[in-house]
Amino acid sequence: MKRLIPVLAALLCCALLCACGTAAPLVTADPYAGMVQVESGYGMKMWVNKLEDVPVNDLTPEDFSAAGRYVGEAYTVTRGADVSEHQGQIDWSAAAQDLDFAIVRVGYRGYGLSGVLKYDAWAEENLRGALENRLDLGVYFFSQATNEEEAVEEAEFLLALLDDYGPEKITLPVFYDWEDIAHDDARTDGMDGETVTRCALAFCRRIEEAGYRAGLYAYRYLGYFSYDLSALKEYALWIGAIGSYPDFYYAHEFWQYSAAGSIHGISGEVDLDLRFVANISESDES
């Protein structure tokens, strides 16, 4: 009976407090504290952890009259296409009527277990064609690296082909394009974000050692859940986010806005991109 007295006393106090209306309110923790709501790309929103040290994208839907048509004033915007052997032979003199720049795939690693490195079949012709028609030029490598050593190997493989061009001609970034492959036997199945980030860092560091500007390609999911953008923020960011405006939460210089574009000189569909360069006001310069 003695053991029950304290319990009964506590229950009585609670009852009296409730009756008097003085009970402390129940406090519920915010499940989304430290997070932001973003576009998933699939017609719905999702919550992701917010990176405090990564610049936020300041482009809005009001800055675009349609996909690929910028009407704002804060940026100078140029239009480009990213191409590979999938486009076949390109009439670059015709394509240059529609484009300011090109991003050419130079090579790729196969996603099979052997991970063979190959040059894109049309890489050199596309590089020459873009340069001869005075387009600004960047390149990318499709990676399936599983560790830092393989990422550096990919960078060296790409740099060997670029020896005849150099940073004077490749004036836009050299991009690292690692992607998830939807096959059970893909060599990159099950890779964690920390490893993917380390691979990107290893590739980009080697590219910049060679005198080029390095960059990273990612689509929404990779950007939010795989890459640590805090560790990669010094590199140019190219985001694939098909839609009417660039809705990726963090600032990015390049936006791939269409995977089914049409331009002169290319048969069939092609990826289209915009590049955003911030305008500098006189007050900024002073």
N, C-alpha and C positions, 0 to 999 in steps of 0.2 A: 504493500500500500504506500510506503514511504517513497518508492520509486515513481509512483504515478502522480504524486503531488506536484512536482515541478512541471510535468507535462500538462496537467490540467490547468495549472496557473497560466502557462504560456498560451494555451488555447483560449482561456477566458480573456486574457489581455487582447488577443487578436480580435475576438468577437466584439469587445467593447470599442476598439479602435474603428472597426468597420461600421459599427452602429453609429459612431460619432462622425463618420465621413472623413476621418483624418488618416486613413491608411495611405502609405506611400504608393505612388503610381508605379505600375510595372514598366520597367525600362527594357526595350528590345534593341539589341545591337543591329546597326544597319548592315545588312549582308553585302551591300555594294560599296561600302566605304573603301576609298582608294582605287575605285574602278571608274571607267567611263563606258558609255553605251556607244557602240559603233555599228556600221553596216556590215552585214555578213556577206553580201553579194548574192544571197539567195532569197531576197525579198523579206528579210526579217532582221531584227536588231540582235546584238549579243553584247554581253558585258566582258570587258577585258581589264586587266590591271593597268593602271596609268603609270607611264614612265615620266617622272618629273624632270629628268635632265635631257629629254629629247624634244626638239622644237615641234610645235603643233602646226598642222596645216591650217592656213588662214583663207583658203579658197572656199567659196560658197556657191550654192546653186545659182544665185543671182549673177555670178560672174560669167555665166555661160548661157548663150541663147539656144544652144543645142550641143550635143556631144561633139567635142572637138572644136567648138566655136567660142573662143574667149572674148568677152566684151568688157572685162574689167580694165582697170588702169594701173594696178600695182605692179604688173609684170609685163615684160616683153616676151611674147610667146611665139615659138617656131614649131613647125609641123614636120614630122618624120615618119619613117616606116622601119620596122625591123624585119629583116629578110634572111632566108636560108635557102638551101637547095630545094626545099619544098615549093618555092616559087618558080623554079626552073630558070630559064634564060630571061633576063630582064633587059628591056630597052631603057637604059639609064638616061638617055637624052630626053625621052618622053616622060619618064618618071620625075625628072628634075623640074618639070613644069608644075608639079603638084607638091614638091617636097623642098624642105630646107636642109634636112639632114637624113642620114641613114645609119642604122645600127645593124652591122653584118655579123651573122654567126660565122665564127672562124673554125670552130671544131666542137667536138662533144665526146663524152665517155659513154659507152654503152651501159645499159642498166642490168645486163646479165652478169653472172658471177665473175666472168673473166675481166669485165670492165675495160674493154679495148678502147684505146684512144684513136680518134679518127679526125681528119680535117674535113670540113664541109666541102662537098664536091664543087660548089660554085663560089667558094670563099674568095679566091684570088680575082676571079673575073668580077665579082660584085665590088670588091675593094677598088679595083682599077676603075670600074664604071662610075662609081660614086665620086671618086676623086676627079676624074676627067670632066665630070659635069658640075664640078665646084660645089658639091654638097659637103656640109660638115659631116665628119665621119667618126663613129664609135663602133666598137665590136663587142661580141659576147661569146662566152664559152658555156655550153650546157654541161654542167657537172653532175657526176654521180659519185663524187669522192666520199669515202667512208672514214677518212682520217686526214690529219694535217699533211702527212707526207704525200698522199695522193692529190690533195689540193695544190700543193706546190708543183707536183709533177704536171698537173694540168696547166698551170701558169707557164711553166717552162715550155711545154708543148706549143702553147699559143704564141708565146714570145718568139719562138724560132721562126714562125711564119711571118711575124710582123717586122722582122729584121730589115726587110727591104722598104719599110714605110717609116717607122719611127714616130715619136711623139709630135714631130712637126706636121705630120699628115693625119695621124689619128688624134684629132684635137678634142674629141669627146671621150667619155670614160671607156675603160675596158671593164665590162661587167661580168660578174660571177653569177651564173644562173643555175642554182641548185633547185631541183623540184622533187616533190614526192611522186613516185610512180605507182599506179594502181595495179600492180601485179604481185602475186604472192611470191614470185621468185626474183623480185627486184633486189639487187645487191644492197640497196639503201633501206630496205624494210626495217622498221623498228629503231631507226636512228633517233637519238634524243636531241633536243634543241641546243644543249650545251655543245655537243659534238659538231652539229651543223654550223653553229656560230664560230667555233674554232677553225673549221675548214674555210669558211668565208674569210676570216681574218688572215689566215696563212696565205691564201690566194691573193688577197688585196695587197698585203704587205709586199709580196714578191713583185707584183705588177708595179707598185709605186717605186720600189727599188730600181726598176728598169727605166724609170723616168716618165711613165704614163700616169694618168689619173685613174684611180680605181673606183669601181662602183658595184652595186649589188642590185640584182633583180629579185623581186618577190611579189607574190600575190597576197591578198588580204590574210589568209590563214597563216601562211609562213611568216608574214610580218608581225602578226599578233601573237602567235603561239610557238613558233620555232626559233626565229632569230631573236637574239638579245640586241635590240636596236641601240641600247645605251653603249654597248661595246663597239658598235659599227657606225656610230653617228658621224665620224669624220669622212666617210666615203659617200659618194653620190648615190642617191636612192632612186630606183626606177620601179614604180609600182604598177602592176597589172590589175586594174580594177574597172572592168567593163561597165559603162554606165554613162549617164548624162553629165556628170561632173566628177572630179576626183575626190571621192568620199573617204579615202584612207585617212585615219585620224592624225598621223604624223606628217610633217612637212616632207615633200619629195620634189626633186627637180624634174623628173621625167614621169609621165603618166601614159600608160598604154590604155587607150580608151576604146579601142575596137579590135576584135579578132576577125572581122569579116569586112574589112575596108576594100575600097576599089579605087585604083588610081591608074593614070595613063602608064603604059609600058609594062604592066604586070598582068598576066593572065590569071584570073581567079582571085580568090580572097587573100588579103594581106593584113597583118597587124599594123595599126596606126598609132602614133604617139604624139604627145605634145611635150615641149620643154619649156619650163618656166624660169626666167631670169629676173630677179627683182630689180625694179627701176630704182635708181638712187637719186634722191632729191638733193637740191643744193644745200639744204639744212643738214642732210646726212653727211655730205662731203665736208662741211665745215665742222 
